Amino acid sequence: MNNLPVPASPEPRYEYVDVPEVSSATAPNLEIRKLLGFLLKFWWVPLISVTLFLAGAIGYVLKCTPTYVSQASLWETEKFRLQEGAQFSEDPQNHIGNLTESLKSGKLARLTLENLQNLMTNGIPRDKDGTPLKVKLAVALAPKSSVFIVTAKASDPTYAQTYLDGLINQFIKFNQDIRKVVSGDTLASISEQVLRMERDLKTDQDALTTFEKSNNLAILQEEGTVAGGYLEKLQTQLSDYHLESQLLEAAALEKGLNGDGATNFAGSLLDSLREQNAAPSAVTTGMQSAYQQVGLLKIQRERLGKYMRPEHPKMVKLNEEIEAAQKLLELYGTQSRQQLATTREALKMKSDSVQDSIKEWRAKVLEANALIAEADHLKLNVNRTQSLYDRLVSLLQNVDIGRNIDQNTLAIMEPATPAERSYSHELIAVALALVGGLAIGLGIVLLIALRDDRFTSLSEVNAALGNSVVGLLPEMASKREGPLLLLEPNDSRYMYAESYRSLRSALLYFTPGSGRPQVVLITSAIPSEGKSTIAANLARILALGGSRVLLVDADLRKGRQHESLGLKCEPGLVELLHQPDHLDQIVQRDSMENFAFLSHGNAAGHTSDLFLGGAFDEVLARMRRQFDYVLLDSCPVFAADDAGTLAPKVDGTLFVVRSNYSSARQVRESLELLRQRHSRILGVVFNRADATARSYDYYKYAAYHESDGGPRNGAAKLGREKQKAESGKTVEG
């Protein structure tokens, strides 16, 4: 009896189930695992490519000419250097580069070959074109030293050593010759400059001598000093005259503005400037006395005027005395103006005379200074030319000494060693072959992995389709040929059986909004993905759980479920669609309780058009009422349109994906086609997963199933195995 409730409504419920989005964080790890998996699977590809490349490298090594290496060493010797002597200098940063390029230069090669042509009795070895054998040179600086290692490589050992010896000797000699040429050119250039400077020095000295003959420098300097002092005295005197003239002008201006009273002060100031030690003049004394008298009389008249009338005799007398005193002041003013005019004329004559003297003495000073400056200029020219001449003579002596002293710092430390066979070229060829072969092989495997989108693990399915896997069925090895046997009660393949029990639990406890599915379609993208085996085993495992199960072979073209169950092909689904009331008569049963089977029947000439009529809907309704679960085994989505026609009519669809067989692109397109038909995708069943993989940990604990080995269960197990061997119940969709 069924211990689970049957859905209340006999009508199917359709729902579109969206697949969760894939997390991009797991993509790199999945790609790495996939690449490693392909590398383990196609390990022979890198092996073959490395083998082929090594074979080519070995052939190349066997055909190539052997290489012999000879070494010599040069070092920077210590040289005695003269202080302040002319020395050759080199750029230390480019020293090794200059040395390398010099040794590799064509000029040194020609000089070396010319020298070897005379020394070697057998002549210079030549290649097949008649040219001298090529010698490869390399220069390296020994660590923490000034020793240069020169390496020569050639195909002739004797020639390699002889050429290297001749080359380094030719290099030393060439450097010496170059230094002599450079020092000789320098010496000639400096000598020419010395002669020119000697002529210039003689010309400057003659000019100075000629000047000194016509001019006495001591007298000129003395005259210049005296003339300068007297000129300074004249300048001071002229300044005094200018000051007196300005004072006179001021006095005249005051007289015009203020009257005769101002003349008193101006005259007094003029007398004090002209003759500070002499007594004041009579005009000045009388003017001061008259001015004082007028002031006293005016003060007395102002005092008496406060209480006397102007007609009073005393007032009249005071006015007469004041008038007489003012007349006297006018007389003194006239004399003062005449005296100012005379004084101003005299000052003008003195100023003119001093200015003329200043012009005369200034010309004398300028003439003396010009002669002294000319003498200093001639002396400066002589001193400068003498200094340059002395330096050139000293430099000429240093260059002459440096030319005769060997300043070459490079010397031969060790001559060329006997040439030895070098295998570096061969090792490089082998190493390149290994690296190249491995890279090509890995590239081929990578290309295969990138182009192959078949699922190889559960993580790849989840990454490509979201976390939609509801069943994981392992790959089971079989000793007999053909597909695996169907599940039986107390099956000994405990891992295989437990995987189907897990799929059954997922179907029984499927709890999205539409409730537990009753009519389930099982399909795949392409043939041979195991959907028929999964449909049969799932139906049998549901029946073992107590549910009334009907397995329907809805593959009208290639259905083989009746063969795997050992039942009849006719009558079946085609006949039932013509006679919907004969469900109980057409459905077949075997020895398993609660399990029923409906074959496809005589499907000759029939297509999926049968599933579109009302007869099929009536048949489905009858199946819902009589069975707890109805499993429809349909053809693949890309094989025919049967699955696309059936999917909208059922409660849900289980989509089968086979490991290392199903293409991700085909699976996505199939699921998209089913979704376009508004099908309810229950989930994906990942079939034939690698049970030996480290990531597969389901139902590997055999100790939980060892209780089946008792006497009674052991006999039952032997009976089941015998029954399987006799019946040969197999199926693969």
LUMPATOR-198035 format. One record per residue (C-alpha): y, z, x negated. Coordinates in steps of 0.02 Angstrom, whole numbers, plus 32768, in hexadecimal, padded with zeros to 4 digits. Each point is the difference from the previous one (the first is absolute). Layout:
BEGIN
YZX/...
***
This chain:
BEGIN
800080008000/80B07FE37FC8/805C809E7FD2/80AC7FAC7FF6/806F7FD18095/800D7F4D8037/80B07FB98018/8039801980B4/80447F528017/7F877F6E7FF4/808E7F8B7FD4/80277FDF7F4A/809F803F7FB3/80597F907F84/807180437F78/80527FB97F65/7FDD80717F6D/80767FE87F6C/7FC180187F50/8064807C7F97/806D7FBC7F77/7FBB80027F50/804E80777F82/80417FA07F6B/7FE680957F8D/7F447FE17FFA/800E7F467FDC/800A800C7F40/7F6880737FF7/7F9F7F8E8074/802B7F687F96/7FC9805A7F62/7F5C8036804E/7FE37F50803F/80217FB67F55/7F8A807E7FB0/7F7C7FD58080/80107F467FDE/7FFB80237F46/7F5D805F8013/7FBD7F73806B/80387F717F92/7FEC80557F56/7FA77F677FC0/809D7F938011/806180597F73/7F6080077F9C/7FE77F44800B/80B77FDB7FDA/800080757F69/7F5D7FB07FC4/80477F51800F/80A1802F7FA7/7F9F80587F76/7F927F667FEB/809B7F957FEE/804D807A7F85/7F6180067F98/7FFA7F427FFD/80B57FFC7FC9/7FE080807F78/7F6A7F9F7FBF/80657F5F7FF6/80A380467FBB/802380067F44/7FEE80AC7FAE/809E80597FCA/8019805A7F5A/808A807F7FE1/8057802D7F5F/808780857FEC/808B80237F84/808A80827FFF/80B87FFD7FCF/806B809B7FEC/80B6802F7FEC/800E803A7F4C/8080807A7FBB/80897FA77F9D/808480407F87/80A87FE18050/80A680067F9F/808A8067804D/80847F928050/7F997F697FD0/7FE87F618064/7F5F800E8065/7FA07F928078/7FEF804880B0/7F887FDA808F/7FFD802A80B8/7F7F808D800F/7FE57FE080B9/7FCB7F4B7FE7/7FAC80187F57/7F4C7FEF803B/802E7F6E8070/80577FA67F71/7F6B80227F8F/7F857FBD8082/80627F618024/801D7FE27F47/7F46800A7FD8/7FD97F8D8093/80887F827FD6/7FD37F4D7FDA/806180027F5D/7F99808C7FB4/7F627FAD8042/802E7F5D7FA7/802B80597F5E/7F5C80628008/7F987F648021/80557FA47F71/7FD9808F7F8B/7F4A800E803D/7FE87F457FEB/801880167F45/7F9980A07FF2/7F647FDA806A/7F867F8F7FA6/7FA57FCC809E/80A07FDE805E/8042804D809F/7F808009808E/802A7F8D808F/7FCB7FEE80B5/7FB77F668053/80AE7FB58014/8021800C7F46/80868085800C/7FF380A47F9F/7FA4808A8059/80708069806F/801C80B27FCB/803C807E8082/807380867FBC/802D80AA8046/807480857FB7/7FF880B78034/805A809B7FC1/7F8D808E7FCE/8027809E8065/807F80767FB2/80137F987F61/805C7F6D7FB4/7F607F9E7FE0/7FE97F588056/7F4E7FC48022/7FF17F427FFA/7F637FB88051/7FC17F4E7FEB/7F787FB2806D/7FA77F5D7FD8/7F557FAF8013/7FE57FF97F42/7FF480AD7FAD/80327FC57F52/80927F9C8042/803E8092806A/800A80737F68/80497F7C7F8C/80827FC8807E/803880B28024/801380287F46/80637F627FE3/806C801E8098/803880B17FD4/80227FCD7F4A/80627F6B803D/805F80738077/803380777F73/80357F6E7F92/805D7FAE8090/806180A18022/8031800D7F48/803D7F4C7FFE/8062801980A0/8054809C7FB7/802F7FA17F62/80497F718065/80618077806F/804180677F6D/80307F627FA1/80637FBC8092/805380A88017/802C800B7F47/804D7F538001/80668026809B/804180A57FB7/802A7FAD7F5A/80697F7F805A/805B8089805D/8020805E7F5C/80507F667FB1/806F7FE58097/803580B78001/80257FF87F47/80767F6E801D/805680598090/8014809E7F97/80517FA07F72/80787FAB807A/803580A8804B/801880507F55/806C7F6E7FC4/806E800F809B/801880BB7FE1/802A7FE37F48/80817F7B802A/80568073807C/800680937F86/80517F917F7C/80967FDC806F/800D80AA8056/800280B07FB8/7FA680698081/804180A77FBB/80B77FC8800A/7FE27FB680AC/7FB880A3803F/809280667FB4/80837F898049/7FAB800880A7/800480BE7FFE/80BA80097FCF/80327F7B807D/7FA180598087/805780A77FDE/80AE7FB37FFB/7FDB7F9C809E/7FCF80A18058/80A680517FC9/80627F6B8044/7FA3800D80A5/803380B8800D/80B77FD87FD9/80017F748081/7FBC807A8081/808F807A7FDA/80817F788017/7FB27FCD80A4/800980B5803B/80BA800E7FD2/80247F5D805A/7FA9803E809C/806580A27FFA/80A27F9E7FF1/7FD07F958093/7FDA809C8064/80A8804B7FD1/805B7F628035/7FA17FFF80A4/802E80B78020/80B57FDE7FDD/80027F73807E/7FAA806C8083/804A80AE7FE5/80AC7FE07FB5/804A80427F61/7FAC80A8800D/7F577FB87FCB/80457FBD7F5D/800F80AD7FBE/7F44801F800A/7FD07F507FC3/807580097F6B/7FC080AB7FD2/7F4B7FC48008/80277F677F98/805680687F7A/7F6D80777FFB/7F847F6F7FE6/80687FA77F7D/803A80907F95/7FA380A18027/804C805A7F68/80B47FBF8014/808D80508065/80297FB780AE/80857F768006/80B680248036/7FEE7F95809C/7F67805C8034/805280AB7FDE/80A17FD4805D/7F9F7FB88093/7F99809E8010/809C806E7FF7/805D7F978083/7F697FFE8070/7FF680BF7FF6/80B980128023/7FF57F92809B/7F6F8066803E/805C80A67FE8/809C7FC18057/7F9B7FC18094/7FAB80A88010/80AA805B7FFA/804B7F8B8082/7F69801B8072/801480BF7FEF/80BD7FFD8023/7FEC7F82808B/7FA780848069/80A38063801D/808B7F877FC8/80467F65804D/7FFA7F597FA2/80C080017FF8/800080A57FA3/804D7FEE7F54/7F6480417FAA/7F947F84805E/80787F727FD4/7FFD80337F4A/7F4280077FFD/7FF57F51804A/80777FBD7F79/7F9880517F75/7F5F7FB9804B/804D7F518008/8039800D7F4A/7F5280387FCA/7FAE7F6F805D/80737F827FAB/7FCB804A7F5B/7F4A7FEA8035/80227F488029/80487FE87F53/7F6A80517FB0/7F8D7F948071/80537F607FC5/7FE880347F4B/7F4A802D8026/7FDA7F57804C/804A7FA67F6B/7F98806E7F8F/7F607FDA8067/801F7F457FF6/801A80097F45/7F65806A7FE8/7F967F8C806C/80377F677F9C/7FD580587F5E/7F5480328041/7FDE7F4C8032/802A7FC07F54/7F9080837FAF/7F707FD78076/800C7F477FDC/800180217F46/7F658070800C/7FA27F80806B/801F7F787F80/7FBD80727F78/7F6880278069/7FD77F468016/800F7FE37F45/7F9080937FCE/7F837FDB808A/7FE67F507FBC/7FE3804B7F53/7F7E807A8046/7FA67F758060/7FFB7F937F66/7FB7808C7F96/7F7F802B8085/7FCA7F4A8011/7FE47FF27F45/7F9D80A47FFE/7F957FC78096/7FDB7F5B7FAC/7FC8805C7F64/7F9080728067/7FB47F6A8059/7FD87FAB7F5B/7FB1809F7FBF/7F98801280A0/7FC07F4D7FF0/7FCE80207F4C/7FA780A3802C/7FA37FB58094/7FC77F687FA0/7FCE806E7F6D/7F97806E8074/7FA57F6B804B/7FE47FB77F55/7FB780A37FBE/7F89800E8094/7FC47F4D7FED/7FE280187F47/7F9C809E8022/7F9C7FA88089/7FE17F6D7F8C/7FB980747F7D/7F9080588080/7FBE7F5B8044/7FDC7FC47F50/7FA180A07FDB/7FA27FFB80A8/7FD17F4B7FE2/7FA9802B7F5D/7FA78098804C/7F6A7FE28074/802A804F80A7/7F687FC28060/7FB78098805A/7F607FAB803D/7F6D80037F89/7F477FDA800D/7FA280A28018/7F527FB68013/7FCF7F497FEA/7F987FA58081/7F55804E801E/7F5F7F988009/7FF57FB580AE/7F85804D807A/7FB87FBE80A1/806380348099/7FB1800E80AB/809F802C805E/800D7F52804A/7F4E8008803E/801880AF8045/809D7FCA805B/7FA37F6C804B/7F738072803C/807A80808043/80617F79805D/7F5D7FBD8045/7FCF80AD803E/80A98021804D/80117F518047/7F4F7FFC8046/801380AB804D/80A97FD08049/7FBC7F5E8049/7F6780588048/8067808B804B/807B7F7F8042/7F737FA38058/7FBF80A2804C/80B1802C8035/80167F55804F/7F5C8014805D/803480AC803A/80AA7FC3803A/7FB87F6C805F/7F6D80618049/803C80668096/7F54803D8036/7FF180B98025/7FA180617F7C/802380B48032/8036806C8090/80AA801F7FB0/80227F447FFF/7FD77FF380B8/807280918029/80897FB67F93/7FF47F558052/7FE0803580B5/804480AF8007/7F96809B801D/7F9A7FA78086/7F4F80167FBC/7F93805E807F/7F587FE07FAE/7FC17FF37F4F/7F507FB97FED/7FB07FFF7F53/7FA17F767FA9/7F458028800B/7F847FB47F87/7F627FB7804D/7F597FDE7FAA/7FD27F7A807D/80547F588012/80767FE38092/807B806D805C/7FEE80BC8012/7F91804D8085/8054804A8099/801280BB8012/7F708063804B/7FF480B58038/7FF180737F68/80297F707F8B/7FE3802B7F49/80A07FA87FC9/8067809A801F/80A07FBC7FB0/7FF57F618067/7FDA805F80A0/808980807FE6/80807F757FE8/7FD37FBC80AC/800780AF804A/80B0800F7FBA/802E7F598053/7FB4804080A2/806A809E7FF7/809C7F997FE4/7FD67F9C809E/7FD18098806A/809B80627FD3/807C7F728000/809680538054/80987F8B8005/805E7FF480A6/7F867F8C805B/7F6C80757FED/7F517FE77FBB/7FCB7F477FFB/7F647FD28065/7FF27F447FE6/80137FD77F47/80057F557FAF/7FBF7FF27F4D/803A7F697F9F/803B7FC77F52/80697F787FB2/7F757F907FBD/7F417FFE8007/7F8C80697F92/806D809C8001/7F78806B8054/8047801380AE/7F597FE18058/7FA680837F98/808E807B801F/7FFD7FDD80BC/7F43801C800B/7FFF809D7F94/8099804A8058/7FAE7FE280AA/7F5F80547FC6/805B80957FB3/8063801680A3/7F5D7FFD8061/7FB580837F8B/8095806E802D/7FD17FFB80B8/80787F7B803E/7FC57F70806D/80267F687F95/7FF67F478023/80057F877F6E/803A7F528036/7FE87F697F91/809E7FA0802E/7FEF7F837F72/7FCB7F698069/7FEB7F8F7F69/7FAF80617F71/7FC680A28050/7F6280497FB2/7FFC80B18043/7F607FE08064/7FA57FD37F5F/803280A07FA8/7FCC80698098/7F607F9F801E/80347FD580B3/800F7F618068/80937F897FF9/7FF77FCC80B7/8037802F807F/80A280447FBE/80BD80048014/800E7F4A8036/7F818019808C/805280A58033/80A97FAB8013/7FAF7F8C807F/7FA880918057/806C809E7FE8/7F9080648078/7F687FF27F8C/804380717F76/7F6D80788008/7F807F717FFF/804F7FA57F6B/802880967F90/7F7380237F82/7FC880A77FB9/7F9780367F6B/7FAF80A27FCC/80A780587FDD/803B806A8091/80AE7FDC804B/80097F5A7FA4/800C7F59805F/80197F4F7FC1/80467F62804D/7FE37F607F9B/80727F68800A/7F7E7F9D8063/7FF77F458009/80AD7FD67FBE/7FE17F467FE3/809D7FA0802E/8062809E802B/80A0803E7FAC/8079808F8015/80377FB480A6/7F7A806E8051/8065809C7FD0/80997FC68060/7FB57FFF80AD/7FF8808D807D/7F43800E7FE9/8018804C7F55/807C80818041/7F82802E8089/7F7680117F80/806E80707F92/8026806F8096/7F4680148024/7FE080297F49/808680878003/7FB080538096/7F5080007FB9/801F80257F47/806880797F9C/80237F827F77/7FF87F427FFD/80067FAF7F53/80257F457FFB/7FC97FA57F63/806F7F677FFB/80137F707F88/8083800A7F73/80B67FE1802B/800E7F657F94/7F567FBA8037/802B7FEA80B9/8079803D8084/7F7E80748050/8045809C7FAC/80B37FD4802F/7FC97FE880B5/7F9880A0800B/807980747FA4/80828011808D/7F75802A807E/7FB380937FA2/803E80B17FDF/800C7FE67F46/7FCA7F9A7F6A/7FAC80387F60/80277F887F73/7F807FF27F73/80377FE47F4C/7F7E7FE57F76/801C803C7F4E/80137F777F7B/7FF57F7C8089/808C800F8080/80A77FB17FD2/809C80668022/805C7F67803C/7F777FD0807B/7FF280B38040/80BC800C801E/80037F5A805B/7F6B8032806B/804E80A78030/80A47FAA8025/7FA77F848072/7FAC808F805E/80A5805B8010/80517F648047/7F7980078088/803A80B38024/7F5C80467FC1/7FE780B67FDB/7FC980137F4A/7F9D80A17FF1/7FF27FF37F44/7FAD7FAE7F6C/7F4C801C7FC7/7FEF7FEA7F44/7F4F7FBF7FE6/7F9380007F64/807280707F9A/7FC780277F4F/7FA280A58014/7FF580177F43/80BB7FFC7FE8/805680A07FCC/80757FF28095/7F6D8001807C/7FCF80B6801E/7FC07FF680B2/7F5180448029/7FC380047F4B/7FB880AF800B/7F467FE0801B/7FD680BA8003/8041800A80B3/7F7B7F848038/7F66803F7FA2/7FC2805F809A/7FBE7F5A8040/7F7580097F7F/7F9180808060/7F4F7FD68039/80307FC980AF/809F7FA77FCF/7FAB7FB37F6A/7F787FB3806D/80827FC1807A/80617FB57F6F/7F667FA47FC0/7FDF7FC080B0/80B27FBD800F/7FF77FA87F59/7F5C7FAF8032/804A7FC980A5/80967FB47FA7/7F947FA17F88/7F9A7FB7808E/808B7FD48077/807E7FBF7F7F/8094802C806D/80967FB87FA3/80A67FB4802E/809D7FC77FA5/80967FBC8060/
***
